[in-house]
Amino acid sequence: MLWGALVGSIFASLFLFGSAYLIWHKKDLTFIAGYDEKKFKGDKVRLVRAYGIFCLASGILTVLLPFALAIIGSYAGAIFGIWLTVGVVMLAFYSQSLNAKSSGS
């Protein structure tokens, strides 16, 4: 049971680590869903850093998820889901605030 979840989570986390590398290090903004170069006028460096850190943290938690499920139980899955949901909402508000700060000035 643990091996299937472990292999699946490793592949998902490799995708997240690759996304973090491309977004954060290479500054490839095309990987950010809904990003439009013409509409976004905010600080791109801060945006790239925020999305890269979120992808990196999500990748680390995805690797740890099968072990947490085996040790703690289904509560670990609920905590993981809450983390991702809250993180995505906060990231959306943060990117909007970066865009609003520069277009208001």
C-alpha positions as CSV (number, residue, x, y, z in Angstrom):
1,M,0.0,0.0,0.0
2,L,2.8,2.4,0.9
3,W,4.8,1.7,-2.3
4,G,2.0,2.8,-4.7
5,A,1.4,6.0,-2.8
6,L,5.1,6.6,-2.5
7,V,5.8,6.2,-6.3
8,G,2.8,8.4,-7.1
9,S,3.9,11.1,-4.7
10,I,7.5,11.0,-5.9
11,F,6.3,11.7,-9.5
12,A,4.0,14.5,-8.4
13,S,6.7,16.0,-6.3
14,L,9.2,15.8,-9.2
15,F,6.7,17.8,-11.3
16,L,6.4,20.4,-8.5
17,F,10.2,20.6,-8.0
18,G,10.6,21.0,-11.8
19,S,8.0,23.7,-11.8
20,A,9.7,25.5,-8.9
21,Y,13.0,25.4,-10.8
22,L,11.5,26.8,-14.0
23,I,9.5,29.4,-12.3
24,W,11.9,30.6,-9.6
25,H,15.3,30.0,-11.0
26,K,14.7,30.4,-14.7
27,K,12.0,33.0,-14.2
28,D,9.7,31.3,-16.8
29,L,6.4,33.0,-16.0
30,T,4.5,30.9,-18.7
31,F,4.1,28.2,-16.1
32,I,1.9,30.4,-13.9
33,A,-1.7,29.7,-14.7
34,G,-3.6,32.8,-15.8
35,Y,-0.5,35.0,-16.1
36,D,-0.7,37.6,-18.8
37,E,2.4,39.7,-19.6
38,K,0.3,42.6,-20.9
39,K,-2.0,42.8,-17.9
40,F,0.5,42.2,-15.0
41,K,2.3,45.4,-14.1
42,G,3.6,44.4,-10.7
43,D,7.0,43.2,-9.4
44,K,7.8,40.1,-11.4
45,V,10.7,39.1,-9.1
46,R,8.5,38.9,-6.0
47,L,5.8,37.1,-8.0
48,V,8.3,34.5,-9.2
49,R,9.7,34.0,-5.7
50,A,6.3,33.5,-4.2
51,Y,5.2,30.9,-6.8
52,G,8.6,29.1,-6.6
53,I,8.5,28.9,-2.8
54,F,5.0,27.6,-2.9
55,C,5.8,24.9,-5.5
56,L,8.9,23.9,-3.6
57,A,7.0,23.6,-0.3
58,S,4.2,21.7,-1.9
59,G,6.7,19.3,-3.5
60,I,8.3,18.6,-0.1
61,L,4.9,18.0,1.5
62,T,3.9,15.7,-1.3
63,V,7.0,13.5,-0.7
64,L,6.2,13.4,3.0
65,L,2.4,12.7,2.5
66,P,2.5,8.9,2.2
67,F,4.7,8.6,5.3
68,A,2.4,10.9,7.3
69,L,-0.6,8.9,6.1
70,A,1.0,5.7,7.3
71,I,1.9,7.2,10.7
72,I,-0.8,9.7,11.5
73,G,-3.7,8.5,9.3
74,S,-6.3,10.3,7.3
75,Y,-5.8,13.5,9.3
76,A,-2.5,14.0,7.4
77,G,-4.5,14.1,4.1
78,A,-6.9,16.6,5.5
79,I,-4.0,18.8,6.7
80,F,-2.3,18.5,3.3
81,G,-5.6,19.5,1.5
82,I,-6.1,22.4,3.8
83,W,-2.5,23.6,3.2
84,L,-2.9,23.5,-0.5
85,T,-6.2,25.2,-0.5
86,V,-5.2,28.0,1.8
87,G,-1.9,28.4,0.0
88,V,-3.5,28.7,-3.4
89,V,-6.0,31.3,-2.1
90,M,-3.2,33.3,-0.4
91,L,-1.0,33.1,-3.5
92,A,-3.9,34.4,-5.7
93,F,-4.5,37.4,-3.3
94,Y,-0.7,38.1,-3.1
95,S,-0.3,38.2,-6.9
96,Q,-3.3,40.5,-7.1
97,S,-1.9,42.8,-4.5
98,L,1.4,42.9,-6.3
99,N,-0.4,43.9,-9.5
100,A,-2.6,46.5,-7.6
101,K,0.3,48.2,-5.9
102,S,2.1,49.0,-9.1
103,S,-1.0,50.0,-11.2
104,G,-2.2,52.3,-8.4
105,S,1.0,54.2,-8.3
